[in-house]
Amino acid sequence: MFWSKKYFESTDEAKAFLIAKLVQEASLLGQPFSANEHKFLGYSPTEPSTTWGLDLDDLPPDTVEEQYQDGYLSRMAEIMRSAERREKETNPDKDEVAKFRSALKQLSEEDYVIVDIAQKAFG
């Protein structure tokens, strides 16, 4: 039986990893996120505490429901794929690259925005 290595002790740790990689890559691409956009990556419609300090009215226009799938998620998924490519090209440690898929697997049952993005990117 194949056992995949577990890199994260908790879903919060896996979520933080993906968010950090996405935020870092956006900045490297010259598309830095506002603090509000950064908070939105950890937003979950079923977890009320994720709205603390988040201004849903002050998000980019493509985060609204009608544009979320094709606009926002597509744009963020491309940044996530770019982050993974950069990791593959610049980091000889294969474990670091494997963390992207491991985080997605660990978060597969969660409903955070960052999970939607990772599923669109690597799904």
Contacts in CASP RR format, 6 or more apart in sequence:
PFRMAT RR
TARGET T0000
AUTHOR 0000-0000-0000
METHOD contacts of the structure
MODEL  1
MFWSKKYFESTDEAKAFLIAKLVQEASLLGQPFSANEHKFLGYSPTEPST
TWGLDLDDLPPDTVEEQYQDGYLSRMAEIMRSAERREKETNPDKDEVAKF
RSALKQLSEEDYVIVDIAQKAFG
4 102 0 8 1.000
4 105 0 8 1.000
5 95 0 8 1.000
5 98 0 8 1.000
5 102 0 8 1.000
6 102 0 8 1.000
6 106 0 8 1.000
7 14 0 8 1.000
7 17 0 8 1.000
7 95 0 8 1.000
7 98 0 8 1.000
7 99 0 8 1.000
7 102 0 8 1.000
7 103 0 8 1.000
8 14 0 8 1.000
8 17 0 8 1.000
8 99 0 8 1.000
8 102 0 8 1.000
8 103 0 8 1.000
8 106 0 8 1.000
11 106 0 8 1.000
11 107 0 8 1.000
11 110 0 8 1.000
14 102 0 8 1.000
14 103 0 8 1.000
14 106 0 8 1.000
14 107 0 8 1.000
15 42 0 8 1.000
15 103 0 8 1.000
15 107 0 8 1.000
15 110 0 8 1.000
15 112 0 8 1.000
15 114 0 8 1.000
15 115 0 8 1.000
17 99 0 8 1.000
17 103 0 8 1.000
18 80 0 8 1.000
18 100 0 8 1.000
18 103 0 8 1.000
18 104 0 8 1.000
18 107 0 8 1.000
18 114 0 8 1.000
18 115 0 8 1.000
18 117 0 8 1.000
18 118 0 8 1.000
19 38 0 8 1.000
19 41 0 8 1.000
19 42 0 8 1.000
19 114 0 8 1.000
21 80 0 8 1.000
21 83 0 8 1.000
21 84 0 8 1.000
21 87 0 8 1.000
21 100 0 8 1.000
22 41 0 8 1.000
22 76 0 8 1.000
22 79 0 8 1.000
22 80 0 8 1.000
22 83 0 8 1.000
22 114 0 8 1.000
22 117 0 8 1.000
23 32 0 8 1.000
23 33 0 8 1.000
23 38 0 8 1.000
23 41 0 8 1.000
24 83 0 8 1.000
25 79 0 8 1.000
25 80 0 8 1.000
25 82 0 8 1.000
25 83 0 8 1.000
25 86 0 8 1.000
26 32 0 8 1.000
26 33 0 8 1.000
26 79 0 8 1.000
27 33 0 8 1.000
28 86 0 8 1.000
29 79 0 8 1.000
29 82 0 8 1.000
31 79 0 8 1.000
33 41 0 8 1.000
34 58 0 8 1.000
36 54 0 8 1.000
36 55 0 8 1.000
36 58 0 8 1.000
36 59 0 8 1.000
37 59 0 8 1.000
37 60 0 8 1.000
39 53 0 8 1.000
39 54 0 8 1.000
40 54 0 8 1.000
40 56 0 8 1.000
40 59 0 8 1.000
40 63 0 8 1.000
40 113 0 8 1.000
41 112 0 8 1.000
41 113 0 8 1.000
41 114 0 8 1.000
41 117 0 8 1.000
42 50 0 8 1.000
42 112 0 8 1.000
42 113 0 8 1.000
42 114 0 8 1.000
43 50 0 8 1.000
43 51 0 8 1.000
43 54 0 8 1.000
43 112 0 8 1.000
43 113 0 8 1.000
44 50 0 8 1.000
44 110 0 8 1.000
44 111 0 8 1.000
44 112 0 8 1.000
44 113 0 8 1.000
45 111 0 8 1.000
46 111 0 8 1.000
47 111 0 8 1.000
47 112 0 8 1.000
50 112 0 8 1.000
60 72 0 8 1.000
61 67 0 8 1.000
62 68 0 8 1.000
62 71 0 8 1.000
62 72 0 8 1.000
62 75 0 8 1.000
63 72 0 8 1.000
73 116 0 8 1.000
73 117 0 8 1.000
73 120 0 8 1.000
74 120 0 8 1.000
76 117 0 8 1.000
76 120 0 8 1.000
76 121 0 8 1.000
77 117 0 8 1.000
77 118 0 8 1.000
77 120 0 8 1.000
77 121 0 8 1.000
78 121 0 8 1.000
80 100 0 8 1.000
80 117 0 8 1.000
80 118 0 8 1.000
80 120 0 8 1.000
80 121 0 8 1.000
80 122 0 8 1.000
81 121 0 8 1.000
81 122 0 8 1.000
83 100 0 8 1.000
84 97 0 8 1.000
84 100 0 8 1.000
84 121 0 8 1.000
84 122 0 8 1.000
87 96 0 8 1.000
87 97 0 8 1.000
87 100 0 8 1.000
88 97 0 8 1.000
91 97 0 8 1.000
100 118 0 8 1.000
100 122 0 8 1.000
101 122 0 8 1.000
103 118 0 8 1.000
104 115 0 8 1.000
104 118 0 8 1.000
104 119 0 8 1.000
104 122 0 8 1.000
104 123 0 8 1.000
107 114 0 8 1.000
107 115 0 8 1.000
107 118 0 8 1.000
108 115 0 8 1.000
108 119 0 8 1.000
END
